[in-house]
């Protein structure tokens, strides 16, 4: 996924003339799961149990 988001960040940088690189964090939530990745660390949690504030803090994003 990091490779995909690296490619998207590069494409958005060129397309919108805004600096999106390097990508550092990403999040996906769908179905029953939420996934947050920051660098080489990640958290997979059932969406119904996800507290986004706590997850951001645990990964050092906020």
Backbone as CSV, one residue per row, in Angstrom:
resi,resn,N_x,N_y,N_z,CA_x,CA_y,CA_z,C_x,C_y,C_z
1,UNK,0.819,-1.184,0.000,0.000,0.000,0.000,0.867,1.253,0.000
2,UNK,1.976,1.193,0.728,2.833,2.382,0.742,3.293,2.750,-0.672
3,UNK,3.611,1.747,-1.487,4.024,2.029,-2.869,2.905,2.701,-3.659
4,UNK,1.692,2.231,-3.457,0.546,2.833,-4.143,0.370,4.285,-3.709
5,UNK,0.443,4.531,-2.404,0.274,5.902,-1.926,1.447,6.791,-2.318
6,UNK,2.663,6.229,-2.428,3.789,7.011,-2.942,3.492,7.471,-4.367
7,UNK,2.966,6.549,-5.188,2.632,6.885,-6.571,1.526,7.944,-6.624
8,UNK,0.501,7.780,-5.785,-0.579,8.770,-5.751,-0.068,10.138,-5.304
9,UNK,0.793,10.152,-4.288,1.328,11.421,-3.804,2.115,12.126,-4.910
10,UNK,2.909,11.373,-5.664,3.664,11.964,-6.775,2.721,12.494,-7.847
11,UNK,1.702,11.727,-8.163,0.739,12.153,-9.188,-0.006,13.410,-8.755
12,UNK,-0.463,13.454,-7.503,-1.179,14.635,-7.015,-0.263,15.855,-6.991
13,UNK,1.009,15.645,-6.666,1.955,16.756,-6.660,2.049,17.370,-8.043
14,UNK,2.162,16.531,-9.071,2.265,17.037,-10.443,0.946,17.611,-10.932
15,UNK,-0.152,16.935,-10.634,-1.458,17.334,-11.138,-1.944,18.655,-10.543
16,UNK,-1.802,18.794,-9.223,-2.373,19.954,-8.537,-1.343,21.003,-8.125
17,UNK,-0.066,20.764,-8.469,1.013,21.705,-8.142,1.062,22.022,-6.651
18,UNK,0.793,20.968,-5.847,0.880,21.058,-4.392,1.825,19.947,-3.945
19,UNK,2.647,20.200,-2.946,3.617,19.205,-2.507,2.959,18.149,-1.611
20,UNK,2.862,16.925,-2.116,2.276,15.809,-1.376,3.321,14.748,-1.032
21,UNK,4.583,15.001,-1.354,5.625,14.001,-1.120,6.632,14.511,-0.107
22,UNK,7.201,13.635,0.671,6.891,12.206,0.717,5.643,11.947,1.553
23,UNK,4.888,10.931,1.175,3.731,10.551,1.997,4.267,9.924,3.276
24,UNK,3.616,10.210,4.398,4.109,9.743,5.683,3.100,8.873,6.424
25,UNK,1.828,9.125,6.226,0.781,8.413,6.961,-0.376,8.129,6.021
26,UNK,-1.101,7.059,6.300,-2.338,6.823,5.571,-3.310,6.062,6.453
27,UNK,-4.582,6.178,6.089,-5.642,5.540,6.864,-6.698,5.017,5.910
28,UNK,-7.261,3.865,6.253,-8.385,3.311,5.501,-9.393,2.796,6.508
29,UNK,-10.651,3.062,6.245,-11.712,2.518,7.076,-12.824,2.050,6.159
30,UNK,-13.186,0.783,6.285,-14.244,0.231,5.459,-14.640,-1.146,5.973
31,UNK,-15.831,-1.538,5.647,-16.301,-2.830,6.161,-16.276,-2.813,7.675
32,UNK,-15.591,-3.778,8.262,-15.512,-3.880,9.720,-14.194,-3.362,10.289
33,UNK,-13.276,-2.877,9.429,-11.923,-2.589,9.882,-11.472,-1.166,9.581
34,UNK,-10.586,-0.674,10.453,-9.877,0.576,10.253,-8.391,0.256,10.318
35,UNK,-7.626,0.809,9.373,-6.182,0.605,9.327,-5.521,1.974,9.282
36,UNK,-4.512,2.167,10.131,-3.730,3.398,10.108,-2.264,3.011,10.048
37,UNK,-1.530,3.627,9.126,-0.113,3.356,8.961,0.646,4.667,9.062
38,UNK,1.735,4.648,9.820,2.622,5.797,9.929,4.043,5.272,9.821
39,UNK,4.680,5.547,8.688,6.033,5.029,8.474,6.019,3.512,8.426
40,UNK,6.710,2.877,9.383,6.763,1.409,9.428,5.872,0.837,10.530
41,UNK,5.097,1.677,11.183,4.201,1.208,12.240,2.762,1.293,11.774
42,UNK,1.949,0.342,12.209,0.556,0.355,11.814,-0.351,-0.233,12.862
43,UNK,-1.616,0.107,12.747,-2.644,-0.380,13.662,-3.818,-0.880,12.827
44,UNK,-4.258,-2.094,13.098,-5.461,-2.674,12.506,-6.444,-2.876,13.649
45,UNK,-7.635,-2.300,13.548,-8.601,-2.387,14.640,-10.010,-2.516,14.056
46,UNK,-10.864,-3.239,14.782,-12.261,-3.313,14.358,-12.844,-1.908,14.390
47,UNK,-13.525,-1.536,13.304,-14.032,-0.175,13.167,-14.932,0.220,14.337
48,UNK,-15.731,-0.707,14.835,-16.647,-0.386,15.932,-15.907,-0.064,17.228
49,UNK,-14.618,-0.463,17.319,-13.828,-0.221,18.528,-12.790,0.879,18.334
50,UNK,-12.731,1.461,17.144,-11.689,2.442,16.830,-11.997,3.797,17.451
51,UNK,-11.052,4.305,18.212,-11.094,5.671,18.731,-9.992,6.422,17.980
52,UNK,-10.384,7.181,16.955,-9.395,7.793,16.071,-8.419,8.704,16.806
53,UNK,-8.890,9.436,17.788,-7.987,10.309,18.544,-6.888,9.495,19.208
54,UNK,-7.258,8.385,19.835,-6.270,7.533,20.504,-5.322,6.885,19.504
55,UNK,-5.851,6.500,18.344,-5.010,5.881,17.323,-4.003,6.883,16.770
56,UNK,-4.449,8.114,16.493,-3.529,9.145,16.019,-2.421,9.384,17.044
57,UNK,-2.795,9.459,18.298,-1.820,9.692,19.368,-0.840,8.527,19.465
58,UNK,-1.354,7.300,19.422,-0.494,6.122,19.525,0.545,6.065,18.414
59,UNK,0.189,6.535,17.238,1.120,6.539,16.103,1.962,7.813,16.036
60,UNK,1.696,8.746,16.929,2.452,9.993,16.940,2.113,10.922,15.793
61,UNK,0.895,10.802,15.270,0.473,11.627,14.140,0.011,12.998,14.623
62,UNK,-0.641,13.049,15.765,-1.112,14.333,16.319,-0.517,14.562,17.680
